[in-house]
Amino acid sequence: MNINDNDKAIIEQALKAAAANTTDYQEIYQYESVLEKMGKKSKAQTDGFRYDYDDSSNV
């Protein structure tokens, strides 16, 4: 399979989005593992923490 730079960028973006939109740590680990193999570490992997902020002002 031939993957060009544009394909690689799309795959990396999709993996980062998927990792950012799940709370399943096993799933995140799998996405992060593939990103690491591709040579890109995501923000979630580098700081070790995930934050979920509720921006609603109706408290």
N, C-alpha and C positions, 0 to 999 in steps of 0.2 A: 504494500500500500504506500503510495506516495502522498505525503502531507506537505503542502507548501506553508510558507510563513503565515499567510492569511488564515488557512485552516487551523494552524496551531494557535493563533491568537483567539479564534472563535472558540476552540475547545477549552482553552485556559479561562476565558471569560465565562463560559457555561459552567465549568467546574467551580469557579469562585462564587458564582451566583447560587449554585445549588448548595454549596457549603454554608453560605450566609443565610440561607432560607430554610434551614432544618435545625431541629434541636436534638436529633439522634446522633450521639457522639460516634457511634460506629460508622454511620454514613459519612460524617464529617471526616473521620480518619481515612476512609477509603478515597474520598475526593482529594484530601491533602496528600495522600500517598502518590496518587497519579500526578498531581501538580509538582511534587518534589522530583519525580522521575523525569518530568518535562523541564526541570530546572527552574521552576517558579514556586516560591513559597508564598502562601497567601497571608494576609494580615492576621487571620485567626490562628494560624500556626505559629507565627513569630512572637506574639505576645502571650499566648497560652490562655487567654480569657475571651469569653463572649459576653457581650452586654445586650440586654433587651430593655430599651428605654420606652416608657409609655409617655408619649408626648401630649396626651389629652390634658386639657386644662379643666375638665369637669370633675373636680375632686370633691 
